[in-house]
Amino acid sequence: MGFNQFFTYNLITVFQCEPCPFQAMPPVNLNFIMQTVVILGPAYPFRSGGITTFNERLAREFQQQGYDTVIYTFSLQYPDFLFPGKSQYSDEPPPDDLRILQKVNAINPFNWLIVGHELKRRSPDLLIVRYWLPLMGPALGTILRQVKNNKHTRIIAITDNILPHEKRIGDIMFTRYFLKACDGFVTMSENVLHELRKFEPVKPAILVLHPLYDNFGMAVTKNEARKILGLNEEDNLLLFFGFIRRYKGLDLLVEALKIVHRQPQAPDIKLIIAGEFYEDENKYQDKIDQAGIRDKIIFRTSYIPAEEVKYYFCATDVVVQPYRNATQSGVTPLAYYFEKPMIVTNVGALPDYVPHGRSGLVAEPNPEAIAEAILTYFRLGEHQFIPHLRSARLQYSWSGLVKAIVEM
């Protein structure tokens, strides 16, 4: 039997095992004091994207509240041929205030059993696992089934998505396999909670607002940020931030900017594209040329290091999230933290996080509506939105997330 046949046979064997029968969360033991926490999911040395940053910040909050906390991350997350960006790994120094163990090989079933057995013996009081992609369902679901055998650890999944934006064969099977291994769930949007209930109608689940990313440094003035980034201090600037994938609608924003610049007496507005392409860059470059707005685009399309993130948000006038579909977005809490108004599309939980006319503007996901929102924003000015941004920040706390998880 060749390696591929051997690997496939063992993977099928894992999935042919009977799923664990449903068990509700154990009744609360009033003498139980939670002390040890494991977070299972992406962390350093993987790049500080949304999930990695979230996990590390959550670990710090648990530590600050006195919990013995460790992160179990991947030794191999994606094979290189499946990873859409240039590199999975950070070239920044490791965080010196966190315990991070590289343990999980996402494609090796034998590793899943080994890690699961290790966590079973470690017997943490609470295991928090991140679920964002069905591709991770086999590895994480198998690990969690081993852990559950200790009859002690409570397993809570933070579910960024139940099913992904781009559908693939196996999504439903892998998701169901993962969810059956968990005791309870945290979601950060009504859409995800609703989708979760199609798979798990009974187990405990709560909706918690996505906390603010407050670990990218203090804000600087707009002029200072623009000087550091080499931007014109007088420009009207839009910011599109994050990995570039089809569902995020950058092409809609390019079309919208073309419409803006065809309007008589429209202000001169430029767009900063700050983030790495996770799909074919050429189709976006062609669209920009066809729109005739290349001189209105500022490209910063390499990976943005964590220490530079604040400059992009502080330099801009408004953050635009022109998504075709979404659950929630890690860009939104960054904009709140740096007190930047947003233009978002009316998809997923984006309008819930960005109430129209208060934290920003909501538009339908088409170029004409986005263009109108851009023109409206610059007509109103940022002073219209800053007071609500400042007051709303108080709702999005890491301590609130920890409290909700522990109480559940």
Helices and strands as residue ranges (DSSP letters): H 3-16, E 36-40, H 50-64, E 68-76, G 80-82, E 100-105, H 109-122, E 126-131, G 134-136, H 137-148, E 154-159, H 171-179, E 184-187, H 190-199, E 205-207, H 222-229, E 236-241, G 246-248, H 250-262, E 269-274, H 282-291, G 294-296, E 297-300, G 306-308, H 309-315, E 318-321, H 331-337, E 342-345, H 350-353, E 360-363, H 367-380, G 382-384, H 386-392, G 393-395, H 398-407
